[in-house]
Amino acid sequence: MAKYLMGKFSLVVCLSCANVYANLILTHHVNAFSHADIISLYLYFLRVLTFGSYEIYKQALLKRFPNVKPALIYALSAILGDVTGSGWLCPSEVMKQQLQAGIYPSMGEAIKGIWKKNGLGGFYQGFTGGLAR
């Protein structure tokens, strides 16, 4: 039970961290942060999101499939956690890269431009490449 509650807690932490990251990026121009700051934040939130969702998947799968070898459950949970972490962070990564490349002058313009040009899928450009790494 404690591990399951930890999984729920991790999800709350993940969502809180994602919210903090989004607010930092939306309220300040990306250039206000050094590249090292952005990379550090990105890697930290990716780890938090991935591990938090891994715990939730692991507990749910262990409960749903009690007779399956735990190693298989852990591996599947790790894969699902990585997909979840990448899914949460891909849109912000696309916007950040396009701002840094000078394609858009502000985060608001990046959001509008990406949406107008490619719709929702535009925020997930490179998603499969991110999963492959």
Backbone as ProteinMPNN parsed JSONL, in Angstrom:
{"seq_chain_A": "MAKYLMGKFSLVVCLSCANVYANLILTHHVNAFSHADIISLYLYFLRVLTFGSYEIYKQALLKRFPNVKPALIYALSAILGDVTGSGWLCPSEVMKQQLQAGIYPSMGEAIKGIWKKNGLGGFYQGFTGGLAR", "coords_chain_A": {"N_chain_A": [[0.823, -1.195, 0.0], [1.968, 1.232, 0.766], [3.825, 1.683, -1.275], [2.098, 2.047, -3.425], [0.801, 4.402, -2.668], [3.006, 6.045, -2.73], [3.412, 6.09, -5.46], [1.142, 7.567, -6.281], [1.734, 9.953, -4.996], [4.076, 10.599, -6.352], [3.033, 11.17, -8.866], [1.644, 13.53, -8.329], [3.81, 15.143, -7.644], [5.132, 15.089, -10.09], [3.276, 16.407, -11.782], [3.209, 18.876, -10.514], [5.869, 19.734, -10.845], [6.002, 19.865, -13.619], [4.194, 21.907, -14.027], [5.498, 24.062, -12.774], [7.744, 24.278, -14.427], [6.51, 24.882, -16.9], [5.358, 27.355, -16.235], [7.66, 28.887, -15.706], [8.815, 28.949, -18.253], [6.753, 30.1, -19.781], [6.371, 32.603, -18.593], [8.734, 33.936, -18.829], [11.047, 34.951, -21.263], [12.755, 32.517, -23.161], [15.479, 33.058, -23.491], [16.156, 34.354, -21.162], [17.095, 32.534, -19.393], [20.045, 30.637, -18.801], [21.606, 28.344, -21.092], [22.52, 26.115, -19.736], [20.921, 26.169, -17.429], [18.382, 25.66, -18.513], [18.76, 23.12, -19.654], [19.383, 21.663, -17.344], [16.979, 21.938, -15.854], [15.212, 20.699, -17.652], [16.228, 18.038, -17.762], [15.939, 17.303, -15.075], [13.113, 17.428, -14.684], [12.314, 15.577, -16.567], [13.341, 13.226, -15.446], [11.846, 13.157, -13.041], [9.176, 13.009, -13.998], [9.297, 10.64, -15.501], [10.122, 8.684, -13.597], [8.096, 8.939, -11.666], [5.757, 8.234, -13.103], [6.544, 5.677, -13.823], [6.47, 4.309, -11.35], [3.711, 4.366, -10.831], [2.68, 2.921, -13.021], [3.99, 0.481, -12.534], [2.924, -0.388, -10.062], [0.203, -0.618, -10.748], [0.305, -2.57, -12.794], [1.458, -4.748, -11.447], [-0.567, -5.3, -9.64], [-2.684, -5.9, -11.387], [-1.697, -8.043, -12.909], [-0.756, -10.423, -11.232], [0.573, -12.874, -11.49], [2.56, -12.677, -13.363], [6.031, -12.521, -14.14], [7.954, -10.441, -12.043], [10.169, -9.03, -13.142], [9.511, -8.672, -15.837], [7.291, -7.025, -15.575], [8.523, -4.785, -14.41], [10.21, -3.984, -16.5], [8.352, -3.366, -18.547], [6.979, -1.329, -17.245], [9.001, 0.576, -17.054], [9.372, 1.217, -19.745], [6.832, 2.28, -20.371], [6.842, 4.431, -18.58], [8.893, 5.991, -19.653], [7.768, 6.662, -22.127], [5.606, 8.174, -21.225], [6.923, 10.296, -19.856], [8.308, 11.456, -22.013], [6.138, 12.199, -23.589], [4.966, 14.213, -22.034], [6.953, 16.153, -22.037], [7.729, 16.717, -24.662], [6.231, 18.752, -26.168], [7.081, 21.196, -24.917], [9.771, 21.081, -25.435], [9.851, 21.236, -28.248], [8.816, 23.835, -28.639], [10.762, 25.345, -27.259], [13.088, 24.789, -28.761], [12.399, 25.928, -31.214], [12.145, 28.593, -30.508], [14.79, 29.137, -29.727], [16.033, 28.8, -32.163], [15.229, 31.018, -33.428], [12.931, 31.148, -34.895], [10.496, 31.977, -33.936], [9.511, 34.931, -32.122], [8.595, 34.951, -29.478], [7.241, 32.985, -26.747], [4.448, 32.82, -26.846], [3.962, 33.443, -29.543], [5.239, 31.259, -30.67], [3.637, 29.107, -29.814], [1.174, 29.765, -31.069], [2.022, 29.803, -33.769], [3.03, 27.174, -34.238], [0.736, 25.684, -33.753], [-1.001, 26.698, -35.735], [0.355, 26.002, -38.078], [0.825, 23.157, -37.936], [-1.039, 22.001, -36.224], [-2.048, 19.998, -33.379], [-0.233, 17.892, -33.648], [2.096, 19.19, -34.37], [3.355, 19.94, -32.03], [4.521, 17.661, -31.259], [6.656, 17.017, -32.839], [9.38, 15.079, -33.653], [8.97, 13.287, -31.607], [9.085, 10.427, -31.732], [11.78, 10.103, -32.264], [12.856, 11.056, -29.891], [11.977, 9.075, -28.162], [13.452, 6.952, -29.094], [16.001, 7.438, -28.227]], "CA_chain_A": [[0.0, 0.0, 0.0], [2.835, 2.412, 0.834], [4.398, 1.92, -2.593], [1.039, 2.582, -4.271], [0.639, 5.805, -2.288], [4.179, 6.754, -3.253], [3.147, 6.312, -6.87], [0.215, 8.695, -6.403], [2.49, 11.138, -4.603], [4.99, 10.908, -7.445], [2.271, 11.803, -9.935], [1.399, 14.904, -7.907], [5.088, 15.837, -7.778], [5.376, 15.242, -11.525], [2.414, 17.455, -12.321], [3.65, 20.142, -9.933], [7.117, 20.12, -11.495], [5.677, 20.25, -14.994], [3.54, 23.207, -13.946], [6.536, 25.048, -12.48], [8.546, 24.418, -15.643], [5.697, 25.6, -17.887], [5.231, 28.75, -15.811], [8.948, 29.549, -15.93], [9.02, 29.172, -19.684], [5.732, 30.988, -20.32], [6.431, 33.953, -18.042], [10.027, 34.535, -19.162], [11.577, 34.554, -22.565], [13.722, 31.434, -22.978], [16.832, 33.593, -23.414], [16.416, 34.848, -19.82], [17.786, 31.457, -18.703], [21.212, 30.133, -19.521], [21.365, 27.025, -21.676], [22.763, 25.127, -18.683], [19.73, 26.155, -16.579], [17.295, 25.006, -19.237], [19.079, 21.698, -19.763], [19.253, 21.088, -16.005], [15.55, 21.832, -15.555], [14.635, 19.696, -18.537], [16.636, 16.696, -17.333], [15.331, 17.044, -13.773], [11.692, 17.151, -14.841], [12.177, 14.312, -17.288], [13.542, 12.143, -14.473], [10.717, 13.13, -12.112], [7.998, 12.51, -14.707], [9.508, 9.255, -15.89], [10.116, 7.818, -12.424], [6.769, 8.982, -11.042], [4.812, 7.426, -13.875], [7.021, 4.291, -13.718], [5.936, 3.737, -10.106], [2.267, 4.18, -10.978], [2.494, 1.784, -13.929], [4.469, -0.737, -11.888], [1.938, -0.831, -9.066], [-1.023, -1.03, -11.439], [0.544, -3.826, -13.504], [1.65, -5.806, -10.45], [-1.896, -5.618, -9.099], [-3.518, -6.478, -12.462], [-1.099, -9.299, -13.38], [0.074, -10.912, -10.12], [1.307, -14.095, -11.825], [3.605, -12.373, -14.337], [7.328, -12.295, -13.495], [8.161, -9.016, -11.738], [11.139, -8.405, -14.042], [8.784, -8.26, -17.032], [6.468, -5.882, -15.164], [9.426, -3.646, -14.232], [10.668, -3.544, -17.826], [7.221, -2.719, -19.218], [6.723, -0.077, -16.527], [10.051, 1.521, -17.441], [9.057, 1.672, -21.107], [5.653, 3.154, -20.289], [7.268, 5.645, -17.898], [9.653, 6.802, -20.603], [6.808, 7.205, -23.1], [4.849, 9.222, -20.532], [7.808, 11.448, -19.651], [8.549, 12.089, -23.316], [4.881, 12.817, -24.011], [4.761, 15.45, -21.289], [7.984, 17.159, -22.285], [7.975, 16.986, -26.078], [5.756, 20.07, -26.622], [7.931, 22.296, -24.441], [11.052, 20.967, -26.138], [9.648, 21.763, -29.606], [8.698, 25.298, -28.551], [12.062, 25.877, -26.854], [14.017, 24.713, -29.889], [12.02, 26.892, -32.247], [12.51, 29.919, -29.991], [16.242, 29.268, -29.791], [16.417, 28.895, -33.574], [14.804, 32.323, -33.92], [11.759, 31.014, -35.768], [9.438, 32.795, -33.321], [10.099, 35.891, -31.186], [8.134, 34.757, -28.102], [6.584, 31.706, -26.508], [3.076, 32.924, -27.353], [4.021, 33.337, -31.006], [5.618, 29.879, -30.995], [2.444, 28.271, -29.619], [0.232, 30.058, -32.156], [2.588, 29.41, -35.062], [3.088, 25.713, -34.342], [-0.647, 25.196, -33.846], [-1.543, 27.094, -37.033], [1.051, 25.29, -39.142], [0.752, 21.692, -37.86], [-2.02, 21.507, -35.263], [-1.525, 19.334, -32.186], [0.925, 17.089, -34.032], [3.272, 20.033, -34.456], [4.014, 19.976, -30.73], [5.146, 16.352, -31.044], [7.678, 16.78, -33.85], [10.547, 14.432, -33.06], [8.603, 12.454, -30.457], [9.622, 9.066, -31.864], [13.231, 10.2, -32.117], [13.111, 11.177, -28.465], [11.788, 7.755, -27.553], [14.508, 6.053, -29.546], [17.228, 7.638, -27.454]], "C_chain_A": [[0.873, 1.267, 0.0], [3.433, 2.727, -0.528], [3.352, 2.506, -3.532], [0.816, 4.06, -3.958], [1.828, 6.628, -2.777], [4.003, 7.044, -4.738], [2.208, 7.484, -7.093], [0.914, 9.995, -6.036], [3.422, 11.565, -5.724], [4.271, 11.591, -8.589], [1.997, 13.263, -9.589], [2.678, 15.726, -8.041], [5.386, 16.096, -9.245], [4.561, 16.392, -12.101], [2.813, 18.817, -11.78], [4.909, 20.635, -10.613], [6.863, 20.573, -12.932], [5.039, 21.635, -15.012], [4.559, 24.313, -13.675], [7.352, 25.328, -13.731], [7.779, 25.229, -16.69], [5.573, 27.067, -17.52], [6.529, 29.512, -16.003], [9.122, 29.907, -17.399], [8.007, 30.178, -20.23], [5.86, 32.427, -19.811], [7.74, 34.669, -18.354], [10.422, 34.076, -20.554], [12.672, 33.524, -22.319], [15.137, 31.975, -22.811], [17.164, 34.172, -22.044], [17.148, 33.798, -18.986], [19.012, 31.06, -19.507], [20.867, 28.767, -20.098], [21.553, 25.935, -20.629], [21.557, 25.022, -17.756], [18.6, 25.388, -17.242], [17.539, 23.507, -19.339], [18.925, 21.019, -18.41], [17.795, 20.903, -15.619], [14.899, 20.724, -16.372], [14.968, 18.289, -18.062], [16.025, 16.332, -15.988], [13.862, 16.665, -13.927], [11.448, 15.868, -15.615], [12.347, 13.133, -16.331], [12.349, 12.029, -13.534], [9.476, 12.55, -12.792], [8.129, 11.037, -15.04], [9.429, 8.34, -14.685], [8.747, 7.787, -11.761], [5.762, 8.136, -11.786], [5.227, 5.961, -13.868], [6.426, 3.622, -12.478], [4.441, 3.458, -10.212], [1.982, 2.991, -11.886], [2.88, 0.478, -13.257], [3.437, -1.269, -10.899], [0.66, -1.331, -9.73], [-0.839, -2.376, -12.135], [0.763, -4.988, -12.548], [0.311, -6.249, -9.863], [-2.744, -6.351, -10.138], [-3.02, -7.847, -12.915], [-0.18, -9.884, -12.308], [0.927, -12.135, -10.464], [2.418, -13.885, -12.856], [4.9, -12.092, -13.572], [7.537, -10.797, -13.254], [9.139, -8.326, -12.684], [10.466, -7.911, -15.317], [7.926, -7.028, -16.743], [7.35, -4.636, -15.026], [9.89, -3.092, -15.575], [9.553, -2.807, -18.561], [6.896, -1.377, -18.559], [7.743, 0.987, -16.893], [9.791, 2.082, -18.835], [7.887, 2.646, -21.085], [5.99, 4.477, -19.596], [8.036, 6.574, -18.823], [8.735, 7.43, -21.647], [6.022, 8.353, -22.468], [5.697, 10.475, -20.333], [8.069, 12.197, -20.945], [7.301, 12.799, -23.82], [4.609, 14.132, -23.311], [5.717, 16.537, -21.739], [8.196, 17.522, -23.746], [7.451, 18.356, -26.527], [6.643, 21.229, -26.167], [9.288, 22.269, -25.13], [10.945, 21.535, -27.555], [9.584, 23.286, -29.572], [10.041, 25.929, -28.204], [13.037, 25.88, -28.023], [13.681, 25.733, -30.96], [12.272, 28.328, -31.798], [14.011, 30.133, -30.107], [16.735, 29.407, -31.226], [15.999, 30.234, -34.181], [13.615, 32.268, -34.861], [10.617, 31.878, -35.258], [10.074, 33.72, -32.294], [9.698, 35.678, -29.721], [7.445, 33.402, -27.98], [5.154, 31.725, -27.047], [3.017, 32.777, -28.865], [4.378, 31.913, -31.433], [4.399, 28.957, -30.88], [1.46, 28.489, -30.763], [0.739, 29.562, -33.504], [2.625, 27.906, -35.268], [1.686, 25.152, -34.52], [-1.23, 25.486, -35.235], [-0.938, 26.255, -38.159], [0.792, 23.775, -39.129], [-0.293, 21.143, -36.898], [-1.329, 20.856, -34.066], [-0.265, 18.527, -32.492], [2.211, 17.896, -34.127], [4.052, 20.11, -33.15], [4.736, 18.667, -30.419], [6.113, 16.003, -32.169], [8.907, 16.19, -33.149], [10.244, 13.536, -31.88], [9.203, 11.05, -30.556], [11.137, 9.062, -31.784], [13.643, 10.322, -30.66], [12.953, 9.862, -27.736], [12.921, 6.814, -27.905], [15.796, 6.24, -28.748], [17.071, 7.034, -26.121]], "O_chain_A": [[0.558, 2.246, -0.677], [3.542, 3.894, -0.905], [3.671, 3.369, -4.35], [0.66, 4.875, -4.867], [1.667, 7.776, -3.19], [4.393, 8.107, -5.222], [2.434, 8.304, -7.983], [0.712, 11.019, -6.687], [3.547, 12.755, -6.015], [4.823, 12.492, -9.221], [2.104, 14.137, -10.45], [2.64, 16.869, -8.496], [5.836, 17.182, -9.612], [5.088, 17.243, -12.817], [2.763, 19.81, -12.506], [5.02, 21.819, -10.93], [7.447, 21.553, -13.394], [5.311, 22.44, -15.903], [4.489, 25.382, -14.28], [7.62, 26.485, -14.057], [8.328, 26.151, -17.294], [5.672, 27.934, -18.388], [6.506, 30.67, -16.421], [9.522, 31.019, -17.742], [8.36, 31.02, -21.055], [5.498, 33.367, -20.518], [7.844, 35.88, -18.161], [10.153, 32.943, -20.953], [13.438, 33.651, -21.363], [15.923, 31.4, -22.057], [18.33, 34.457, -21.771], [17.761, 34.137, -17.974], [19.017, 31.136, -20.736], [19.934, 28.111, -19.634], [20.827, 24.941, -20.631], [21.196, 23.923, -17.335], [17.94, 24.566, -16.607], [16.622, 22.712, -19.134], [18.391, 19.912, -18.334], [17.409, 19.847, -15.119], [14.133, 19.916, -15.847], [14.082, 17.44, -17.97], [15.636, 15.184, -15.774], [13.419, 15.672, -13.349], [10.484, 15.152, -15.348], [11.594, 12.162, -16.393], [11.886, 10.923, -13.257], [8.801, 11.693, -12.222], [7.178, 10.271, -14.88], [8.742, 7.319, -14.733], [8.285, 6.726, -11.34], [4.993, 7.398, -11.171], [4.367, 5.081, -13.903], [5.936, 2.496, -12.553], [3.962, 2.428, -9.735], [1.143, 2.149, -11.566], [2.178, -0.524, -13.393], [3.117, -2.457, -10.902], [0.099, -2.348, -9.321], [-1.723, -3.23, -12.077], [0.302, -6.099, -12.81], [0.093, -7.436, -9.62], [-3.441, -7.311, -9.809], [-3.819, -8.715, -13.266], [1.042, -9.847, -12.455], [1.917, -12.398, -9.78], [3.14, -14.826, -13.183], [4.875, -11.5, -12.492], [7.323, -9.983, -14.153], [8.958, -7.149, -12.999], [10.813, -6.845, -15.826], [7.845, -6.108, -17.557], [6.969, -3.554, -15.473], [9.953, -1.877, -15.764], [9.784, -1.742, -19.133], [6.576, -0.406, -19.245], [7.401, 2.162, -17.027], [9.969, 3.276, -19.075], [7.942, 3.708, -21.704], [5.478, 5.526, -19.985], [7.856, 7.792, -18.787], [8.905, 8.594, -22.01], [5.801, 9.383, -23.105], [5.243, 11.586, -20.609], [8.054, 13.427, -20.972], [7.39, 13.876, -24.409], [4.081, 15.065, -23.917], [5.343, 17.707, -21.816], [8.797, 18.557, -24.033], [8.177, 19.071, -27.219], [6.924, 22.14, -26.946], [9.885, 23.317, -25.378], [11.848, 22.238, -28.011], [10.225, 23.954, -30.383], [10.418, 26.942, -28.794], [13.736, 26.868, -28.247], [14.577, 26.336, -31.551], [12.58, 29.188, -32.623], [14.456, 31.197, -30.539], [17.747, 30.063, -31.475], [16.369, 30.549, -35.312], [13.326, 33.244, -35.553], [9.86, 32.446, -36.045], [11.062, 33.353, -31.659], [10.379, 36.166, -28.819], [7.114, 32.762, -28.978], [4.703, 30.745, -27.641], [2.152, 32.087, -29.406], [3.876, 31.421, -32.443], [4.163, 28.124, -31.755], [0.969, 27.53, -31.358], [-0.012, 28.977, -34.285], [2.291, 27.414, -36.346], [1.467, 24.255, -35.334], [-1.872, 24.625, -35.836], [-1.642, 25.847, -39.083], [0.566, 23.175, -40.181], [-0.421, 19.925, -36.769], [-0.164, 21.137, -33.783], [0.662, 18.488, -31.683], [3.301, 17.343, -33.979], [5.265, 20.319, -33.158], [5.472, 18.575, -29.437], [6.364, 14.826, -32.429], [9.401, 16.748, -32.169], [11.165, 13.067, -31.212], [9.763, 10.541, -29.585], [11.722, 8.102, -31.281], [14.656, 9.76, -30.243], [13.701, 9.564, -26.804], [13.306, 5.969, -27.096], [16.587, 5.307, -28.61], [17.991, 7.089, -25.306]]}, "name": "protein", "num_of_chains": 1, "seq": "MAKYLMGKFSLVVCLSCANVYANLILTHHVNAFSHADIISLYLYFLRVLTFGSYEIYKQALLKRFPNVKPALIYALSAILGDVTGSGWLCPSEVMKQQLQAGIYPSMGEAIKGIWKKNGLGGFYQGFTGGLAR"}
